[in-house]
Amino acid sequence: MRNLNAIPLSALRVIEAVARTGTLAAAAEELGVTAGALSQRLGKAEKALGQPLFLRASTGLSPTDACARIAPRLTSAFTELSGALDDLREEAESVLTITVAPIFASRWLIWRIGRFNECHPGVSVRLVPGVPLVDLDRSGHDAGIRVLPASAARPANAVKLLDQRVFPVMSPALARGVKVPEDLLRLPVIRENEGLQGWGPWWEGMGRVPPVMPAGPAYEDASLCLDAAMMGQGVFMAWETLACDALERGQVASPFPERIRTGSTYWFATRGASARKPALLEFRNWIQEEIDVSIRQWRGT
């Protein structure tokens, strides 16, 4: 196929369009150029090939014998190329690449995405876990799901999925000894990265001044912290997408019904070029419905 390097593909496209439509005007309209510009391109194509392909007359253009022989093959080739491009577009439309916060992906999304796959067998969803914010337009991801604090600007092309709410969880055995919030101060407090995320808003939401919290084990991952709570190592301040399934299965217990907002929000942001992909709209609608079922109905709101 090295002989194709001798002439631009666009030149062959000009020859094919003129031969098939029969006139410069019709070919120019199809290719989106003026008839004058197309005439110049045709002349350059003939020069590159070293022979005339059309006979010029006052009545218009007529293909030479050589052109008449190759024109059907050019049409067949461009038809095949057009079909290949359609297939690529169709495949791209049916593949979604979503960048997701790792904890959200592993504790909530992965347990539910099978239902989306069952309802939309023609759509392939690729989850890419990641913590840092991603420039969707540059990265090529179709969408991103992140939790952002109230101080953060709303992401571009984003819809709100959920307000983050927190509540203390522990093993069912430990929970039996907790009757009032102050009872939590008798338990080890499990920390994520040595921090006490969510405890301040929770105490304030319960009408208390945040106290000095007891010591406890620390882990670098909230998922490990939840596992530690399941194992009875202490109390952990969890949030709904992290702990709702563990609560439903009875692996942890929450002694208090209150779910306190932290001010952080889950956002579903869409890449501009992907905004009109039907598969992406289906996925966003599905995830909103799943949140309604697993969290809003679960907390009674």
LUMMAR-534620 format. One record per residue (C-alpha): y, x, z; residue number from 1. Coordinates in Angstrom, 2 decimals, decimal comma, always signed. Example, Ala and Ser with C-alpha at 12.3 -4.5 7.8 and 13.67 -1.06 7.14 Angstrom:
<atoms>
[[-4,50; +12,30; +7,80]; 1]
[[-1,06; +13,67; +7,14]; 2]
</atoms>
This chain:
<atoms>
[[+0,00; +0,00; +0,00]; 1]
[[+2,30; +3,00; -0,21]; 2]
[[+3,66; +1,72; -3,52]; 3]
[[+5,39; -1,01; -1,51]; 4]
[[+7,69; +1,66; -0,13]; 5]
[[+9,22; +2,03; -3,58]; 6]
[[+10,91; -1,38; -3,49]; 7]
[[+12,27; -3,47; -0,63]; 8]
[[+10,33; -6,59; +0,28]; 9]
[[+13,56; -8,53; -0,12]; 10]
[[+13,67; -7,53; -3,80]; 11]
[[+10,19; -8,93; -4,37]; 12]
[[+11,32; -12,07; -2,56]; 13]
[[+14,18; -12,45; -5,07]; 14]
[[+11,83; -12,05; -8,04]; 15]
[[+9,37; -14,59; -6,63]; 16]
[[+12,03; -17,17; -5,81]; 17]
[[+13,70; -16,98; -9,23]; 18]
[[+10,36; -17,16; -11,07]; 19]
[[+9,13; -20,12; -9,00]; 20]
[[+12,31; -22,20; -8,95]; 21]
[[+13,29; -21,39; -12,53]; 22]
[[+17,03; -20,98; -11,95]; 23]
[[+19,37; -18,64; -10,14]; 24]
[[+21,12; -21,58; -8,50]; 25]
[[+17,94; -23,04; -6,99]; 26]
[[+16,69; -19,65; -5,84]; 27]
[[+20,08; -18,78; -4,35]; 28]
[[+20,12; -22,02; -2,35]; 29]
[[+16,65; -21,33; -0,97]; 30]
[[+17,54; -17,78; +0,01]; 31]
[[+20,91; -18,73; +1,45]; 32]
[[+23,10; -16,62; -0,85]; 33]
[[+25,43; -17,26; -3,77]; 34]
[[+24,14; -17,28; -7,33]; 35]
[[+26,37; -14,29; -8,12]; 36]
[[+24,97; -12,27; -5,23]; 37]
[[+21,43; -13,20; -6,22]; 38]
[[+22,05; -12,10; -9,81]; 39]
[[+23,14; -8,67; -8,54]; 40]
[[+20,04; -8,39; -6,31]; 41]
[[+17,80; -9,34; -9,22]; 42]
[[+19,36; -6,64; -11,36]; 43]
[[+18,76; -4,04; -8,64]; 44]
[[+15,14; -5,19; -8,28]; 45]
[[+14,54; -4,81; -12,02]; 46]
[[+16,14; -1,37; -11,95]; 47]
[[+13,92; -0,31; -9,04]; 48]
[[+10,83; -1,47; -10,95]; 49]
[[+12,00; +0,20; -14,16]; 50]
[[+11,73; -2,86; -16,41]; 51]
[[+13,36; -6,23; -17,04]; 52]
[[+11,52; -9,18; -15,55]; 53]
[[+13,66; -12,00; -16,93]; 54]
[[+15,16; -12,66; -20,33]; 55]
[[+18,81; -13,66; -20,18]; 56]
[[+20,02; -16,38; -22,51]; 57]
[[+22,83; -18,92; -22,56]; 58]
[[+20,31; -21,53; -21,41]; 59]
[[+19,34; -19,47; -18,36]; 60]
[[+16,58; -17,08; -17,34]; 61]
[[+13,01; -17,01; -18,54]; 62]
[[+10,33; -14,65; -17,16]; 63]
[[+8,95; -11,88; -19,29]; 64]
[[+5,20; -11,78; -19,91]; 65]
[[+4,81; -9,18; -17,16]; 66]
[[+6,78; -11,31; -14,73]; 67]
[[+4,80; -14,43; -15,64]; 68]
[[+1,57; -12,55; -14,82]; 69]
[[+2,66; -11,30; -11,40]; 70]
[[+4,76; -14,28; -10,24]; 71]
[[+1,79; -16,41; -9,06]; 72]
[[+0,45; -13,44; -7,11]; 73]
[[+3,83; -12,91; -5,48]; 74]
[[+3,99; -16,59; -4,55]; 75]
[[+0,50; -16,40; -3,08]; 76]
[[+1,40; -13,30; -1,09]; 77]
[[+4,60; -14,75; +0,31]; 78]
[[+2,82; -17,99; +1,17]; 79]
[[+0,30; -15,95; +3,14]; 80]
[[+3,10; -14,05; +4,89]; 81]
[[+4,87; -17,30; +5,73]; 82]
[[+1,69; -18,66; +7,25]; 83]
[[+1,22; -15,52; +9,31]; 84]
[[+4,75; -15,86; +10,68]; 85]
[[+4,11; -19,51; +11,53]; 86]
[[+0,98; -18,47; +13,41]; 87]
[[+2,92; -15,83; +15,32]; 88]
[[+5,63; -18,32; +16,24]; 89]
[[+3,05; -20,86; +17,34]; 90]
[[+1,31; -18,25; +19,49]; 91]
[[+4,62; -17,14; +21,00]; 92]
[[+5,48; -20,75; +21,76]; 93]
[[+2,19; -21,22; +23,63]; 94]
[[+2,34; -18,02; +25,73]; 95]
[[+4,52; -18,00; +28,85]; 96]
[[+5,34; -14,85; +30,78]; 97]
[[+6,65; -15,68; +34,26]; 98]
[[+7,93; -13,12; +36,75]; 99]
[[+7,19; -14,37; +40,27]; 100]
[[+7,76; -13,19; +43,83]; 101]
[[+4,39; -11,73; +44,91]; 102]
[[+3,94; -13,79; +48,10]; 103]
[[+4,81; -17,01; +46,29]; 104]
[[+2,30; -16,10; +43,60]; 105]
[[-0,58; -15,12; +45,89]; 106]
[[-0,22; -17,73; +48,65]; 107]
[[+0,90; -20,78; +46,71]; 108]
[[+1,03; -20,59; +42,92]; 109]
[[-2,33; -18,98; +42,14]; 110]
[[-4,17; -21,72; +44,06]; 111]
[[-2,62; -24,43; +41,90]; 112]
[[-2,16; -22,99; +38,46]; 113]
[[-5,68; -23,95; +37,45]; 114]
[[-4,52; -27,56; +37,37]; 115]
[[-1,81; -26,64; +34,88]; 116]
[[-4,37; -24,83; +32,73]; 117]
[[-6,62; -27,88; +32,75]; 118]
[[-3,80; -30,21; +31,70]; 119]
[[-2,37; -27,79; +29,11]; 120]
[[-5,31; -25,86; +27,61]; 121]
[[-3,19; -24,68; +24,68]; 122]
[[-0,74; -22,82; +26,92]; 123]
[[-1,43; -19,36; +28,30]; 124]
[[+0,52; -18,42; +31,45]; 125]
[[+0,91; -14,74; +32,35]; 126]
[[+2,13; -14,15; +35,91]; 127]
[[+3,98; -10,90; +36,57]; 128]
[[+4,50; -10,32; +40,33]; 129]
[[+7,69; -8,52; +41,28]; 130]
[[+10,28; -8,43; +44,04]; 131]
[[+13,47; -7,12; +42,33]; 132]
[[+15,55; -9,52; +40,30]; 133]
[[+14,87; -9,21; +36,58]; 134]
[[+17,27; -9,53; +33,66]; 135]
[[+15,24; -12,08; +31,72]; 136]
[[+17,09; -11,55; +28,46]; 137]
[[+16,31; -7,83; +28,50]; 138]
[[+12,84; -7,94; +30,02]; 139]
[[+11,48; -10,59; +27,67]; 140]
[[+10,06; -12,75; +30,48]; 141]
[[+10,35; -16,43; +29,66]; 142]
[[+11,23; -17,38; +33,23]; 143]
[[+11,46; -16,08; +36,77]; 144]
[[+10,87; -17,62; +40,20]; 145]
[[+12,70; -16,03; +43,11]; 146]
[[+13,96; -16,89; +46,60]; 147]
[[+17,63; -16,03; +47,02]; 148]
[[+19,84; -16,21; +50,12]; 149]
[[+22,78; -18,57; +50,31]; 150]
[[+25,16; -15,65; +49,74]; 151]
[[+23,63; -14,90; +46,31]; 152]
[[+25,12; -16,34; +43,15]; 153]
[[+23,14; -19,03; +41,39]; 154]
[[+21,08; -17,42; +38,63]; 155]
[[+21,98; -18,20; +35,03]; 156]
[[+19,99; -21,00; +33,37]; 157]
[[+18,36; -21,88; +36,69]; 158]
[[+17,21; -25,05; +38,39]; 159]
[[+16,63; -25,42; +42,11]; 160]
[[+13,02; -25,82; +43,14]; 161]
[[+13,16; -25,93; +46,93]; 162]
[[+15,15; -25,10; +50,04]; 163]
[[+13,33; -22,58; +52,18]; 164]
[[+12,41; -23,93; +55,61]; 165]
[[+10,74; -22,02; +58,43]; 166]
[[+8,58; -22,86; +61,43]; 167]
[[+6,42; -20,84; +63,85]; 168]
[[+2,69; -20,67; +63,22]; 169]
[[-0,20; -19,25; +65,23]; 170]
[[-3,90; -19,71; +65,68]; 171]
[[-5,00; -23,18; +66,85]; 172]
[[-6,22; -21,62; +70,12]; 173]
[[-2,80; -20,16; +70,92]; 174]
[[-1,03; -23,34; +69,84]; 175]
[[-2,80; -25,37; +72,52]; 176]
[[-0,75; -23,54; +75,15]; 177]
[[+2,63; -24,15; +73,48]; 178]
[[+4,46; -27,30; +74,57]; 179]
[[+8,15; -26,36; +74,36]; 180]
[[+9,95; -23,70; +72,28]; 181]
[[+10,33; -21,42; +75,30]; 182]
[[+6,53; -21,13; +75,51]; 183]
[[+6,71; -18,97; +72,38]; 184]
[[+8,37; -16,24; +74,44]; 185]
[[+5,04; -15,67; +76,19]; 186]
[[+3,35; -14,71; +72,93]; 187]
[[+3,50; -11,52; +70,85]; 188]
[[+5,85; -12,02; +67,90]; 189]
[[+4,45; -10,85; +64,57]; 190]
[[+7,09; -9,11; +62,48]; 191]
[[+7,43; -8,46; +58,77]; 192]
[[+8,79; -4,93; +58,31]; 193]
[[+9,87; -4,85; +61,96]; 194]
[[+12,23; -7,76; +61,24]; 195]
[[+12,62; -11,19; +62,79]; 196]
[[+13,41; -13,13; +59,62]; 197]
[[+13,95; -16,82; +60,22]; 198]
[[+13,90; -16,75; +63,99]; 199]
[[+17,68; -17,02; +64,41]; 200]
[[+18,04; -20,13; +62,21]; 201]
[[+14,95; -21,67; +63,84]; 202]
[[+16,22; -21,30; +67,42]; 203]
[[+19,64; -22,62; +66,42]; 204]
[[+18,05; -25,52; +64,57]; 205]
[[+16,13; -26,36; +67,74]; 206]
[[+19,39; -26,44; +69,70]; 207]
[[+18,81; -23,13; +71,47]; 208]
[[+20,66; -19,85; +71,66]; 209]
[[+18,43; -17,22; +70,01]; 210]
[[+16,78; -15,24; +72,84]; 211]
[[+15,49; -11,70; +72,90]; 212]
[[+12,06; -11,92; +71,29]; 213]
[[+8,92; -10,31; +72,74]; 214]
[[+7,33; -7,32; +71,07]; 215]
[[+4,41; -7,74; +68,69]; 216]
[[+2,57; -6,25; +65,73]; 217]
[[+4,46; -5,45; +62,54]; 218]
[[+3,17; -5,48; +58,97]; 219]
[[+4,85; -4,69; +55,68]; 220]
[[+3,80; -7,90; +53,97]; 221]
[[+4,32; -11,53; +54,97]; 222]
[[+0,86; -12,41; +53,73]; 223]
[[-0,62; -9,92; +56,21]; 224]
[[+1,57; -11,39; +58,92]; 225]
[[+0,13; -14,82; +58,23]; 226]
[[-3,40; -13,38; +58,33]; 227]
[[-2,56; -11,80; +61,70]; 228]
[[-1,41; -15,19; +62,97]; 229]
[[-4,69; -16,73; +61,83]; 230]
[[-6,55; -14,07; +63,81]; 231]
[[-4,68; -14,90; +67,01]; 232]
[[-2,49; -11,78; +67,16]; 233]
[[+0,63; -13,78; +68,02]; 234]
[[+3,22; -16,14; +66,53]; 235]
[[+4,79; -15,67; +63,11]; 236]
[[+7,84; -17,39; +61,63]; 237]
[[+6,43; -18,68; +58,36]; 238]
[[+7,77; -20,80; +55,53]; 239]
[[+6,27; -23,65; +53,58]; 240]
[[+5,04; -22,00; +50,38]; 241]
[[+3,47; -19,28; +52,51]; 242]
[[+1,71; -21,38; +55,14]; 243]
[[+1,28; -24,97; +53,92]; 244]
[[-2,27; -24,39; +52,66]; 245]
[[-3,33; -22,51; +55,79]; 246]
[[-1,97; -25,38; +57,88]; 247]
[[-3,82; -27,97; +55,82]; 248]
[[-7,08; -26,03; +56,20]; 249]
[[-6,56; -25,65; +59,94]; 250]
[[-6,41; -21,85; +59,80]; 251]
[[-3,09; -21,88; +61,64]; 252]
[[-1,25; -24,47; +63,70]; 253]
[[+2,42; -25,30; +64,10]; 254]
[[+3,19; -26,81; +67,54]; 255]
[[+6,54; -28,26; +66,46]; 256]
[[+7,18; -30,65; +63,54]; 257]
[[+10,66; -29,34; +62,79]; 258]
[[+11,16; -27,38; +59,56]; 259]
[[+14,46; -25,48; +59,76]; 260]
[[+16,45; -24,46; +56,69]; 261]
[[+17,31; -20,79; +56,36]; 262]
[[+19,91; -21,24; +53,62]; 263]
[[+17,70; -19,49; +51,07]; 264]
[[+16,63; -21,31; +47,90]; 265]
[[+13,79; -21,09; +45,41]; 266]
[[+15,13; -20,91; +41,85]; 267]
[[+13,42; -21,29; +38,49]; 268]
[[+15,48; -19,28; +36,00]; 269]
[[+14,89; -19,41; +32,25]; 270]
[[+15,55; -16,83; +29,57]; 271]
[[+18,10; -18,18; +27,10]; 272]
[[+15,88; -17,62; +24,07]; 273]
[[+12,99; -19,45; +25,76]; 274]
[[+14,92; -22,46; +27,00]; 275]
[[+13,69; -24,75; +24,21]; 276]
[[+10,03; -23,75; +24,34]; 277]
[[+8,10; -26,99; +24,98]; 278]
[[+5,47; -25,09; +26,98]; 279]
[[+8,11; -23,72; +29,35]; 280]
[[+9,54; -27,18; +29,99]; 281]
[[+6,03; -28,45; +30,69]; 282]
[[+5,43; -25,61; +33,16]; 283]
[[+8,71; -26,17; +34,98]; 284]
[[+8,06; -29,91; +35,26]; 285]
[[+4,56; -29,22; +36,51]; 286]
[[+5,67; -26,78; +39,20]; 287]
[[+8,29; -29,24; +40,43]; 288]
[[+5,62; -31,93; +40,70]; 289]
[[+3,30; -29,56; +42,58]; 290]
[[+6,07; -28,78; +45,06]; 291]
[[+6,60; -32,50; +45,60]; 292]
[[+2,91; -32,97; +46,33]; 293]
[[+2,22; -29,88; +48,43]; 294]
[[+5,46; -29,54; +50,38]; 295]
[[+7,90; -32,42; +50,26]; 296]
[[+5,23; -35,06; +50,88]; 297]
[[+3,57; -32,78; +53,42]; 298]
[[+6,75; -32,56; +55,50]; 299]
[[+7,59; -36,22; +54,91]; 300]
[[+10,84; -35,68; +52,94]; 301]
</atoms>
